[in-house]
Amino acid sequence: MNRLSKPVSFLLINSILASTLYSVYLFYKHVNGKVDIQPFVLFNSDFLISFRLDGPSEILLIISGIIALAIMLLSYIKLPRNKG
């Protein structure tokens, strides 16, 4: 279990960092409106993912991403790990 904690932590922190940086990019490019992603089929059901972006929602995404990053980084640094 201890061998997997570092790669999993690395993957989680990097994925949240990438999504937060993407939110910052969308905020600075002033992307507004509805963003649709290509529909996909899963278990004979069509799924269409769409996002509605505006200024307050992008700011909320950035703030929640920074808070999640801070919590994960602090818990990775401060929590004790078992050796061996």
C-alpha positions in Angstrom: 0.0 0.0 0.0 2.8 2.4 0.9 4.5 1.9 -2.6 1.3 3.1 -4.3 0.7 6.2 -2.2 3.4 8.4 -4.0 2.3 7.7 -7.6 -1.4 8.0 -6.7 -0.7 11.3 -4.9 1.3 12.5 -7.9 -1.5 11.6 -10.3 -4.2 13.3 -8.2 -2.2 16.5 -7.6 -1.2 16.8 -11.3 -4.8 16.2 -12.5 -6.2 18.9 -10.2 -3.3 21.2 -11.2 -4.1 20.7 -14.9 -7.8 21.4 -14.5 -7.1 24.5 -12.4 -4.6 25.8 -15.0 -7.2 25.1 -17.7 -9.7 27.1 -15.8 -7.3 30.0 -15.5 -6.7 29.8 -19.2 -10.4 29.9 -20.0 -10.8 32.9 -17.6 -8.1 34.9 -19.2 -9.3 34.1 -22.7 -12.8 35.3 -21.6 -14.6 32.2 -22.9 -18.3 32.5 -22.2 -21.3 30.6 -23.3 -22.1 26.9 -23.7 -19.4 24.4 -24.5 -20.5 21.1 -25.9 -18.3 17.9 -25.9 -18.8 15.2 -28.5 -21.6 12.8 -27.5 -20.6 9.3 -26.7 -22.5 6.0 -26.3 -22.3 4.0 -23.1 -24.5 1.0 -22.5 -26.8 1.9 -25.4 -27.4 5.4 -24.0 -26.2 8.6 -25.6 -24.4 11.1 -23.3 -23.9 14.7 -24.2 -21.7 16.7 -21.8 -22.0 20.4 -21.9 -20.7 23.2 -19.7 -22.1 26.7 -19.3 -19.2 29.1 -18.7 -19.4 32.6 -17.4 -17.2 34.9 -15.2 -18.5 33.8 -11.8 -18.4 30.1 -12.6 -14.8 30.3 -13.9 -13.7 32.2 -10.7 -15.4 29.5 -8.6 -13.6 26.8 -10.5 -10.3 28.5 -10.0 -10.9 29.0 -6.2 -12.1 25.4 -5.7 -9.1 24.1 -7.6 -6.6 26.2 -5.6 -8.2 25.0 -2.3 -8.1 21.4 -3.4 -4.5 21.7 -4.4 -3.6 23.3 -1.1 -5.3 20.6 0.9 -3.7 17.8 -1.1 -0.2 19.4 -1.0 -0.4 20.1 2.7 -1.7 16.6 3.5 1.1 15.1 1.4 3.8 17.2 3.2 2.5 17.2 6.7 1.0 13.7 7.3 3.3 11.1 8.6 4.1 8.0 6.5 5.0 4.5 7.7 8.5 3.3 6.8 9.1 -0.2 5.7 
